[in-house]
Amino acid sequence: MNNHKKDVKTKYDTLGSKLYDLRYSEEQYEKYVCILNEISDDGLVLDNGCGTGLLFSLLESTVIGIDLSGNLLRKAKGRLKKNHHLIEGDSENLPFRDSIYETVISVTVIQNLSNPKKLSSESIRVSKKDATIIISSLKKVYSKEEIKRIIDNKELVIKKIFTKEKINDWITISNRK
């Protein structure tokens, strides 16, 4: 694990799950409502950077959540349904086979990565053909044009990039070719 990843892991492990939920849950739910309008609730879903598992309560489909922070994953464990699973791992080097997910969701993760383009390429690698890939990024870190440039890939069709009043992110909705 490189120093940047260690710093991010330490930051979120130290922040703690209660403070994370207190600080971020309201806005995260706003993002999830926007996202849920864009996906079907069937097939295998990857929540890449799942944090405390806030998205789990909103999905009935089979969901795999991955996060670098063991502390946040312990909180997420309490939100699991029988068809939800957790893995401690790295968003830039996903521990999954190619082409297995119908939907890949990564909310407010990309700005924490040392190689943001890797999030897009890994999301494409693990998703099936025609899968929906949703990546959000803090507006204060990346402009709309920058996030488009970062996630743009010849194997991806960007359908839209948008934001809403109570959301501090750009939300990108794409499909794998």
Contacts in CASP RR format, 6 or more apart in sequence:
PFRMAT RR
TARGET T0000
AUTHOR 0000-0000-0000
METHOD contacts of the structure
MODEL  1
MNNHKKDVKTKYDTLGSKLYDLRYSEEQYEKYVCILNEISDDGLVLDNGC
GTGLLFSLLESTVIGIDLSGNLLRKAKGRLKKNHHLIEGDSENLPFRDSI
YETVISVTVIQNLSNPKKLSSESIRVSKKDATIIISSLKKVYSKEEIKRI
IDNKELVIKKIFTKEKINDWITISNRK
1 9 0 8 1.000
1 90 0 8 1.000
2 114 0 8 1.000
4 114 0 8 1.000
5 68 0 8 1.000
5 90 0 8 1.000
5 92 0 8 1.000
5 114 0 8 1.000
8 68 0 8 1.000
8 112 0 8 1.000
9 68 0 8 1.000
9 69 0 8 1.000
12 20 0 8 1.000
12 51 0 8 1.000
12 67 0 8 1.000
12 68 0 8 1.000
12 69 0 8 1.000
12 71 0 8 1.000
12 72 0 8 1.000
13 69 0 8 1.000
13 70 0 8 1.000
13 71 0 8 1.000
13 72 0 8 1.000
14 71 0 8 1.000
15 23 0 8 1.000
15 71 0 8 1.000
16 71 0 8 1.000
16 72 0 8 1.000
16 75 0 8 1.000
17 52 0 8 1.000
17 71 0 8 1.000
17 72 0 8 1.000
17 74 0 8 1.000
17 75 0 8 1.000
18 75 0 8 1.000
20 51 0 8 1.000
20 52 0 8 1.000
20 72 0 8 1.000
20 75 0 8 1.000
21 52 0 8 1.000
21 54 0 8 1.000
21 75 0 8 1.000
24 108 0 8 1.000
25 52 0 8 1.000
25 54 0 8 1.000
27 166 0 8 1.000
27 167 0 8 1.000
27 168 0 8 1.000
28 54 0 8 1.000
28 55 0 8 1.000
28 107 0 8 1.000
28 108 0 8 1.000
29 54 0 8 1.000
30 164 0 8 1.000
30 166 0 8 1.000
30 167 0 8 1.000
31 107 0 8 1.000
31 108 0 8 1.000
31 136 0 8 1.000
31 167 0 8 1.000
31 169 0 8 1.000
31 171 0 8 1.000
32 54 0 8 1.000
32 55 0 8 1.000
32 58 0 8 1.000
32 107 0 8 1.000
34 162 0 8 1.000
34 164 0 8 1.000
34 167 0 8 1.000
34 171 0 8 1.000
35 105 0 8 1.000
35 107 0 8 1.000
35 134 0 8 1.000
35 136 0 8 1.000
35 171 0 8 1.000
36 58 0 8 1.000
36 59 0 8 1.000
38 132 0 8 1.000
38 134 0 8 1.000
38 173 0 8 1.000
39 45 0 8 1.000
39 103 0 8 1.000
39 105 0 8 1.000
39 132 0 8 1.000
39 134 0 8 1.000
40 102 0 8 1.000
40 103 0 8 1.000
41 59 0 8 1.000
41 60 0 8 1.000
41 61 0 8 1.000
42 61 0 8 1.000
42 102 0 8 1.000
43 61 0 8 1.000
43 62 0 8 1.000
43 102 0 8 1.000
43 103 0 8 1.000
44 61 0 8 1.000
44 62 0 8 1.000
44 63 0 8 1.000
44 64 0 8 1.000
44 100 0 8 1.000
44 101 0 8 1.000
44 102 0 8 1.000
44 103 0 8 1.000
45 59 0 8 1.000
45 61 0 8 1.000
45 62 0 8 1.000
45 63 0 8 1.000
45 64 0 8 1.000
45 101 0 8 1.000
45 102 0 8 1.000
45 103 0 8 1.000
45 104 0 8 1.000
45 105 0 8 1.000
46 63 0 8 1.000
46 64 0 8 1.000
46 65 0 8 1.000
46 66 0 8 1.000
46 94 0 8 1.000
46 96 0 8 1.000
46 101 0 8 1.000
46 103 0 8 1.000
46 104 0 8 1.000
46 105 0 8 1.000
46 123 0 8 1.000
46 126 0 8 1.000
46 127 0 8 1.000
47 53 0 8 1.000
47 55 0 8 1.000
47 56 0 8 1.000
47 63 0 8 1.000
47 64 0 8 1.000
47 65 0 8 1.000
47 66 0 8 1.000
47 105 0 8 1.000
47 106 0 8 1.000
47 107 0 8 1.000
48 65 0 8 1.000
48 66 0 8 1.000
48 91 0 8 1.000
48 94 0 8 1.000
48 104 0 8 1.000
48 105 0 8 1.000
48 106 0 8 1.000
48 109 0 8 1.000
48 119 0 8 1.000
48 122 0 8 1.000
48 123 0 8 1.000
49 65 0 8 1.000
49 66 0 8 1.000
49 67 0 8 1.000
49 68 0 8 1.000
49 91 0 8 1.000
49 106 0 8 1.000
49 107 0 8 1.000
49 109 0 8 1.000
50 56 0 8 1.000
50 65 0 8 1.000
50 66 0 8 1.000
50 67 0 8 1.000
50 72 0 8 1.000
50 73 0 8 1.000
50 76 0 8 1.000
50 86 0 8 1.000
51 67 0 8 1.000
51 69 0 8 1.000
51 72 0 8 1.000
51 73 0 8 1.000
51 75 0 8 1.000
51 76 0 8 1.000
52 72 0 8 1.000
52 75 0 8 1.000
52 76 0 8 1.000
52 79 0 8 1.000
53 65 0 8 1.000
53 72 0 8 1.000
53 75 0 8 1.000
53 76 0 8 1.000
53 79 0 8 1.000
54 79 0 8 1.000
55 63 0 8 1.000
55 105 0 8 1.000
55 107 0 8 1.000
56 63 0 8 1.000
56 76 0 8 1.000
56 79 0 8 1.000
56 80 0 8 1.000
56 81 0 8 1.000
56 84 0 8 1.000
57 79 0 8 1.000
59 84 0 8 1.000
60 81 0 8 1.000
60 83 0 8 1.000
61 83 0 8 1.000
61 103 0 8 1.000
62 83 0 8 1.000
62 84 0 8 1.000
62 85 0 8 1.000
63 83 0 8 1.000
63 84 0 8 1.000
63 85 0 8 1.000
64 84 0 8 1.000
64 85 0 8 1.000
64 86 0 8 1.000
64 87 0 8 1.000
64 96 0 8 1.000
64 101 0 8 1.000
65 76 0 8 1.000
65 84 0 8 1.000
65 85 0 8 1.000
65 86 0 8 1.000
65 87 0 8 1.000
66 86 0 8 1.000
66 87 0 8 1.000
66 88 0 8 1.000
66 89 0 8 1.000
66 91 0 8 1.000
66 94 0 8 1.000
66 95 0 8 1.000
67 73 0 8 1.000
67 76 0 8 1.000
67 86 0 8 1.000
67 88 0 8 1.000
67 89 0 8 1.000
68 88 0 8 1.000
68 89 0 8 1.000
68 90 0 8 1.000
68 91 0 8 1.000
69 88 0 8 1.000
70 88 0 8 1.000
73 86 0 8 1.000
73 88 0 8 1.000
76 86 0 8 1.000
77 86 0 8 1.000
80 86 0 8 1.000
87 95 0 8 1.000
89 95 0 8 1.000
91 106 0 8 1.000
91 109 0 8 1.000
91 113 0 8 1.000
91 118 0 8 1.000
91 119 0 8 1.000
91 122 0 8 1.000
92 113 0 8 1.000
92 114 0 8 1.000
92 115 0 8 1.000
92 118 0 8 1.000
92 119 0 8 1.000
92 122 0 8 1.000
93 118 0 8 1.000
93 122 0 8 1.000
94 122 0 8 1.000
94 125 0 8 1.000
94 126 0 8 1.000
96 126 0 8 1.000
97 126 0 8 1.000
98 125 0 8 1.000
98 126 0 8 1.000
99 125 0 8 1.000
99 126 0 8 1.000
99 127 0 8 1.000
99 128 0 8 1.000
99 129 0 8 1.000
100 126 0 8 1.000
100 127 0 8 1.000
100 128 0 8 1.000
101 126 0 8 1.000
101 127 0 8 1.000
101 128 0 8 1.000
101 131 0 8 1.000
102 127 0 8 1.000
102 128 0 8 1.000
102 131 0 8 1.000
102 132 0 8 1.000
103 127 0 8 1.000
103 131 0 8 1.000
103 132 0 8 1.000
103 133 0 8 1.000
103 134 0 8 1.000
104 123 0 8 1.000
104 126 0 8 1.000
104 127 0 8 1.000
104 131 0 8 1.000
104 132 0 8 1.000
104 133 0 8 1.000
104 134 0 8 1.000
105 134 0 8 1.000
106 119 0 8 1.000
106 123 0 8 1.000
106 134 0 8 1.000
106 135 0 8 1.000
106 136 0 8 1.000
107 134 0 8 1.000
107 136 0 8 1.000
107 169 0 8 1.000
108 136 0 8 1.000
108 137 0 8 1.000
108 138 0 8 1.000
108 169 0 8 1.000
109 119 0 8 1.000
109 135 0 8 1.000
110 116 0 8 1.000
110 119 0 8 1.000
110 135 0 8 1.000
110 136 0 8 1.000
110 137 0 8 1.000
110 142 0 8 1.000
110 147 0 8 1.000
110 150 0 8 1.000
110 151 0 8 1.000
111 137 0 8 1.000
111 138 0 8 1.000
111 141 0 8 1.000
111 142 0 8 1.000
113 119 0 8 1.000
116 150 0 8 1.000
117 150 0 8 1.000
117 151 0 8 1.000
119 135 0 8 1.000
119 151 0 8 1.000
120 133 0 8 1.000
120 135 0 8 1.000
120 150 0 8 1.000
120 151 0 8 1.000
120 152 0 8 1.000
120 153 0 8 1.000
120 156 0 8 1.000
121 153 0 8 1.000
123 133 0 8 1.000
123 135 0 8 1.000
124 133 0 8 1.000
124 153 0 8 1.000
124 155 0 8 1.000
124 156 0 8 1.000
124 176 0 8 1.000
127 133 0 8 1.000
127 176 0 8 1.000
128 176 0 8 1.000
129 176 0 8 1.000
129 177 0 8 1.000
130 175 0 8 1.000
130 176 0 8 1.000
130 177 0 8 1.000
131 175 0 8 1.000
131 176 0 8 1.000
132 173 0 8 1.000
132 174 0 8 1.000
132 175 0 8 1.000
133 156 0 8 1.000
133 174 0 8 1.000
133 175 0 8 1.000
133 176 0 8 1.000
134 171 0 8 1.000
134 172 0 8 1.000
134 173 0 8 1.000
134 174 0 8 1.000
135 147 0 8 1.000
135 151 0 8 1.000
135 171 0 8 1.000
135 172 0 8 1.000
135 174 0 8 1.000
136 169 0 8 1.000
136 170 0 8 1.000
136 171 0 8 1.000
136 172 0 8 1.000
137 147 0 8 1.000
137 150 0 8 1.000
137 169 0 8 1.000
137 170 0 8 1.000
137 172 0 8 1.000
138 168 0 8 1.000
138 169 0 8 1.000
139 163 0 8 1.000
139 168 0 8 1.000
139 169 0 8 1.000
139 170 0 8 1.000
140 168 0 8 1.000
142 150 0 8 1.000
142 170 0 8 1.000
144 161 0 8 1.000
144 170 0 8 1.000
147 161 0 8 1.000
147 170 0 8 1.000
147 172 0 8 1.000
148 158 0 8 1.000
148 161 0 8 1.000
148 172 0 8 1.000
151 158 0 8 1.000
151 172 0 8 1.000
151 174 0 8 1.000
152 158 0 8 1.000
154 177 0 8 1.000
155 176 0 8 1.000
155 177 0 8 1.000
156 174 0 8 1.000
156 175 0 8 1.000
156 176 0 8 1.000
156 177 0 8 1.000
157 174 0 8 1.000
157 175 0 8 1.000
157 176 0 8 1.000
157 177 0 8 1.000
158 172 0 8 1.000
158 173 0 8 1.000
158 174 0 8 1.000
159 173 0 8 1.000
159 174 0 8 1.000
159 175 0 8 1.000
160 172 0 8 1.000
160 173 0 8 1.000
161 170 0 8 1.000
161 171 0 8 1.000
161 172 0 8 1.000
161 173 0 8 1.000
162 170 0 8 1.000
162 171 0 8 1.000
162 173 0 8 1.000
163 169 0 8 1.000
163 170 0 8 1.000
163 171 0 8 1.000
END
